[in-house]
């Protein structure tokens, strides 16, 4: 049942709440909840923290935390404060949340309480909210009624009820749920907190200790699931993650800009976002690799090559160490020094940590001799011996410091050095592929590539352990190389990960072949692999058309099955030139919502000129659309992860031909075809790829 009864307004504009008008009562509760949220924010702003801390450091921390609390309590006027209601059964013995019998809860984006501390809105992440996403007639979870609310802007305009305890009521598709999924979008990605489905909720609420890998086709909501999982984990494990940190890793800056408002809308302001390139930014990237070179540099074998090259700097001592203290001379023979070095190598600890331990080990050997001679040295004596000039000189000769960038510089610029340490790992042709044609003179002058930066990050971790976070979300993971997986994996060695991707959308020469292999490189072999196959975003006709490519690009994957009742707008048009493409854009802009014009990168300048000539304003990916400028001109290489209400796809053949091989090109085309939420128009002058016809 749904209702859209208007609120009665008196002559002076005040709102009445008749007892028999459910919609008016719900609007009154919304107004009261907004007042309560405003009071909570005012209370936070009124806090006097000037005299409650012992020092300026604690004061600064408390001030920052208070500021974040105030920001989190902001009332976004166009964002519904609650989107659902749960009425629990009164019957004794029913399965339900503890203490919830006969209760009524409003489910929203954050917790709101009144002046007495009683909840007016329950956070969607709270255990008592879980039945909103999981309850069904077969398993009502103790729920008598689930009510969904419909909004226009920030105004509550409709509601829809499901009587889960009434077996006689036929199950129907929620109209409000469909409307929320299909609601036109302008600007960045929105949260899906009101539309989370049971299979998505299971992933969102899975525990912090385990890692999860989500394989999901276009429109299955995998990105949103990953972001909501972060929000849930921060709610359930806030203190732990506040200490260890969380991170979202995306494929590019445009993508991160697109998703950056999701977590703040859920009240989470402390999650860092980065690309893999950001994580490994030890040097300035100014160069590019040929595809073959990038594939070899991204291969996991390079980790072993780097390890060999690094530890080749360790040499066995041939001279004793003589420490002079006062009138006594203490001698550690070369064979004993060699034994110490071999013990450190056998421990398999980081190169830098072992180097730091070596002078203490040598000093300990000296102290043993002192004790045998009747002296009683303490820790201060051992530290003094470790700082002795002869000990320092021995450590420098045996276990020298190594700069990670200089190590990679030598490896890529010195054929003999590379051959020595790549023997049995890289063949001769592969070594030639990664060697620079002209060796760089220095770290600063080298034209490092993105793949080189990952190698430097690997070397840096071999020398000094990378700091580990509590949880990392890795999105569009299918495009990462094994070495990139390792770079992300060392950021969560002691934490967990959520890996999101679609094997069919892998568009790099080194794209992931299987999630089992990817998870092994990430160091999360025990991660649970989940598959999302229900499509919520892409219309039926569009996903059906795009799925023609699956047998050619990822034959083992299950095609996405759209659950949308609306088949969506879909047309394939023969175009006479750019004028027809511009006309298609103009036509779609008559609809409400965002429009994306996706084209092969080489065609973007021509289309940009055509749009400008036609007087149609547009933005580039990553730039903010507005209600007056709703068209984004998208190079196909940047389309992944983005969504638009309507899409014009220009020249599919050009999208395919722009890639180094047909399979990668067809995968790029699959991505471009599946960016539309409400409608897709394909325009072409060249023949379509055979796989589509």
GIFENRA-V451016 format. One record per helix or strand of 3 or more residues. SS is the DSSP state (H for helix, E for strand). FROM is the first residue (numbers start at 1). LEN is the number of residues. If there is no record, write none. Layout:
BEGIN
ss = {SS/SS}
from = {FROM/FROM}
len = {LEN/LEN}
END
This chain:
BEGIN
ss = {H/H/E/E/E/H/H/E/E/H/H/E/H/H/E/H/H/E/H/H/H/E/E/H/H/H/H/H/H/H/H/E/H/H/E/H/H/E/H/E/H/E/H/E/H/E/H/H/E/H}
from = {22/56/82/104/119/127/131/143/155/175/198/212/222/238/246/253/261/272/276/291/301/321/328/334/351/379/389/404/415/428/450/471/477/482/496/503/515/528/540/569/578/595/601/631/636/644/652/662/676/690}
len = {24/17/7/5/5/3/4/10/9/8/7/5/15/7/5/7/5/4/4/7/11/5/5/13/22/8/10/10/8/7/14/4/3/8/6/3/8/5/14/6/11/5/13/5/3/7/6/12/9/3}
END
